Amino acid sequence: MNTVINLQNISIAYGSEAVLHEANLVIGQGSRCCITGYNGSGKSTLLGIIAGHRSPDEGVVTIMSGLKVTLLAQTPSFDVSETVYDVVAAGLGPIGVVLATQRRLYATPNPDEDQLAALQEQLDNAEAWDFGARVDAMLQRLELAPDQIVGSLSGGWLKRLAIAQSLVGAPDIWLLDEPTNHLDMEMRQALTMALQSFGGAILLISHDRHLLANNVDQFLLIDDGEVQEYAGDLQDYSTRILANLSKSHPKKSAGKAKTPGANKKADQKLLRQIKAEIMGAEKRLKRLQEKIGEVEAVLQSPDTYDGNFQDDLHDLIRNQTELKSQIEEVEKVWLTANEKLEAAQSD
């Protein structure tokens, strides 16, 4: 398998706090990887380095020549005054800006013919003859209105917009940071289908079990600043967290040591709050699992599919879908809280 990403001895720190320390990573063509690790371990930093958005303090980053890398950020950030078309076209690079400018000019009552000709010449020189069709197809695929102003979009629609921008340029390596945040069930399914049909390498950060179960075949663990291949799935990783809560995560900084007892009360309060969050999530998860168990028991009954109960059947299926979504969200809360507890106990 050809290597598409090769990181050698990557180190990066924020201030005096080391995040990655002499980390190594090799990703092959067509790999589908999930990056795991406790909060603050450097997962998003690693994606940013691979995407070229951040430079490591030390080490070498090698991406196979000619391959295009795109990053779907956890929190999209766009110019609120631009249109949806402008943002999606920008995913094509500088030539996409030319395309959007040409489109705006055509929409004016009396466009400048010389300016239009100059823009068309740039598109011709870039052999971008089908780029307009690609943008239109992506907008239609994700049901985005081309002339809508970005500032009017909600969080879920901004995430749709970010997905469209990241895919329109036909990347070879797709990096995704918590891609299901703010997405409704319909769009989560659309994202799953997009991932399944994507032919390149995928590296993602996610706690969404459904997404991972259908799109990931390898797990990478960031621990103590190093990247390791993790032989297991997300459930195994959750179990690992609970089994290693007492494990120390040594700091690689020369920061000032805590004064013994100075922050003991604050630390104990924080631990109690996190543990209460975990217990609350476990109770909600138990209730939801009981509810979905009842719904699925009814769905398994032959009587449910009698013609007289079609309306009830539709309600049951909708209820099952909603419960699954709620369970995924609570599982995410539970896992995040456990990661916070692990990090707090390592301080």
N, C-alpha and C positions, 0 to 999 in steps of 0.2 A: 504493500500500500504506500503510495506517495505521501511524503510529509508535506503538509500545507502550512503548518504553524510550528515553529521551533523557538522556544524560549530557553536561553542559557544563562544561568546564574543571575537571575533578575532580582534586584534589591530596590526597594523604594521605602521612604519614610516620610511621615508628616511631622515636621518639627523634630522632636527627639524620639518619637515613637515609630519603631520599625513596623511596617505592615507586611512586606514580603522580604525574605532574606535568602539570597542565593537560590531562588526558586527555578526549577527546570520543568519544562512541559513540551511534549511532542504530540501533535494532533495530525492524524492521517486523513487523507481524502475521504469524504463521505462519513466521517465520524459524527456521532450524535451524543454529545456529552452534557451532563448536568454538573455544575460546580456547586459544591456544598461547603459548609463551614459555619461556625458561629458568627453572630453579628459583629462586624468590625474586623473580621479575619482577612479581608482584602479581596472578596469576590468581585465587587464592582470595579475595584482598582485594576484587577487582572484583566477584565474585559476592556477597560479603558486603554490599557497598555497595548493589548492586541489590536484594538481598533485604531491605534495611533493618536488617540486623544490625549494621552499622558505619556511622558517619557520616564523610563526608569532611571534611578540614580546610578545604577550599575547594571551591567549585563547586556546581552545581545538579543534583539527581537528579529526573527527572520520569517517573512511571509513569502510563500512561493511566488516567483516572478509572474506578473500578469494577472494575479488573482485580485478580485475586488472584495473588500471587507466592509460590512455595514453593521452598525450597532443600533439596536432598538433600546433606547434608554428607559430606565425605570420611570422617570418623570420627564416627559417630553417638554421642550422649551422652544417656542416659536415666536416670531414677530406677530403680535396680535393684530397688526394692521394689514397683514397680507391676506390673500385669498387662499382657499384650500388648494386651488390649482397651482399657485405660486409655490407652496410648500412641497407638494408632491413632485412637481417638476424639478425642484432643487435636489431631489434625490438622484437625478441624472448627472449632477455635477454642474460646473459652470455653463455647459451648453444648455442645461435645463433652464437657467436664468434667461438665456437668450430666447428660448422657446416661449417662456411665459411673457417676456417683454413683447415678442411678436404678437402673441395672442391679444394682449391688452391694446396694442396699437391697432390691430384689425378691428377692435370693438369701438374705436373712436369714429366720430362722424366723417372726418376728412383726414385719414391717415397720411403721413408723410411718405410718399412713394420711394424717395431715396433712402430713408431710414429702413423701410420695409425690405428694400433690395439688399441693403447692407446686412441686415439680420439674416435674411435668407442665404446670403453668401456664407455667413458663418456656419449656418446649419448644414449647408451643402459640403463645406470643407470638412466638417466633422462627421460626414456621412450619417447625419441624424434624421434621415427621411422618415423613419417609422417612430420616432420618439414621441411625437404628438399622439399617435394611436396608442402607444404604450401607456401614456399618462391617462388618456381617456378610458382605456380598458381597466386600469387599476382603480380609478375613481368609481367606475360602474361596479366593479367587483366588490368594493367595500361600501357601496351606497353613499358616497360622499358627493355633496353638491359643489361643483367647481368654483362657483362665484361666492360662496359663503365666506364671511370674514372670520378669521381664526379666533378672534377675541370673543365671538359669540358661541363657541363650542364648549360643551361640558367636558368633564374629565374623560368619560368613556369615548366620546367622539374625538377628543385629542389623541387618545391612544390609537384609535382607528387610523387617524391621519398619520401618526408616526409609523404604523405598520405599513401603510401605503408608501410612504416616503422611503422606508428601508428596503422595500421589495422592488420598486419600480425600476431600479437600475440593474436588476438581475445579478445580485451578488453571488460570489462563490463561497463566501463564509458569512454566516448569519449569526451575530451575537445578540442575545436577548436577556435583558435584566428585568426580572419579575414581569413578564409580558402580559399576564392575565389581570394585573391590577387595574381596576376601574372598568373591566369588560363585563358585559352581560352574558347570559348563557349562549345566546345566538352567536355573538362575536367570539366567544371562547371556542365554540365549535368550528367557526370559520378559521380561527388561528390554528387549531389542531390540524385541520385539513391542509392549510398552507404549509405547516411544518412537515406533514407527511408527504406532500408532493415536492418538497424542496430537495433538490438533487445534490447540493453542496454539503459542506461541513457545518454543524450546528453546535454552538456552545451556549448554554442558557443557565440562568439562575432562576429557580422557581421552587415554591412549596406546593404547587398545584399537583396533587397526586394523579389526577386524571390526565393532565397534560404530559406528565413525566412517563406515566405507564404506556402511553401511546407513541411517544416520540424519542425516548432516550434509551440507549443501550450501554452507556458507560457513565460512571460517577467518578468525579474528581473531588478530593477533599483538601481544603486549605487548612493546615494546622501548624501553629507555631511558625508561620511565615513560609512554609514549604508546601508545594503542590504534590499530592500523592494520588495514585489511582486507588479508588476505594472499591473493594470487592463486596458489593451489596447494593441494595436499592434504598429508596427514601425511608422505608419502614425500618430497615437495618440501621440507618443513620439515626433515626429517632431513638431507637433502642440504645445505640451507642451513647447518645447524649445523657440519657438517664443513668447508664451504667458508669459514666465517667464524670459525674458532677463534681467529684472531689479532686479531679485532675488539675494540676497547676499549669497555667499557660504563662511561662516566664516572659517577662518583658525584655526586649532587646534594646533597652534605652538606658541612658545614664541619668535618668530623672531622679528627683529627690525622693528618698524613702519616706513612707508614711510614718508619722509619729504614733507609736503604739497606743492604742486606745483613743486617739484624738477623734477618729471618725467612726468609732465602734457603733455608737447609737444610730448614726445615719446609715451605716452599712447594714445593720440588723433590720432597720425599718425598710430599706430597699429590698432586702431578701424576703421579708414578710410580704411585701406588696407583690413581688414577682410570684412567690409561691401561691398567694391568694388568686392571682391571675391564672395560674396553671390549674388550680383546683376548680375555679369557675368554668374554665374551658372544658375540663374533663366532665363536669356535671352536665354542661350544655350538650357535649358530644354524646353522653350516655342517653339523654332524653331524645335527641334527634335520631340516634340509632334505634331506639325503641319505636319511635314513630314510623321511621322508614321500614322497619321490620313488619309493623302492622300493615302498612300500605302494600308492601310486596307480598305479604301472605294473602291479601285479598286479590291481588293481581294474579296470583298463582291458582286461584280457584276457577274451575271451568264455568261456574255460574256467572262470573263477572262478565263473560263474553257473550252472554245471552243478549239477543237484540233489544230486549226491554231495558237494558242497563247501559246503553251506549253513552248517554250523557254522563253517568257516573264513572264510566271507564275513562272518558276524557279528563274528568276532574282528578281521578286517581293518578293518571300518568303525569298530569301537570304538577300535582302535589309531590310525586316522586322526584321529578326533576328539580323542583324548588328545594326539597329536603337534601338532595345530593349536593346542590350548590351551597346550602347552609353548612353542611358537614365539611365540605372542602374549606370554607372560610374559617370554621372553628378549628379544624386541624392545623391550618396555617397559623392561627393565633396561638394554639398550644405549642407548636414547634418553635415559633419565634420566642415565646416566653421561656421555654426551656433553654434556648440558646442564650437569652439574657441572663438566666440564672447561672449557666455555666460560666459566662464571661464575668459575672459579678463575683462568683466564688473563687475565680482565679486571680482577682485583684488583691 
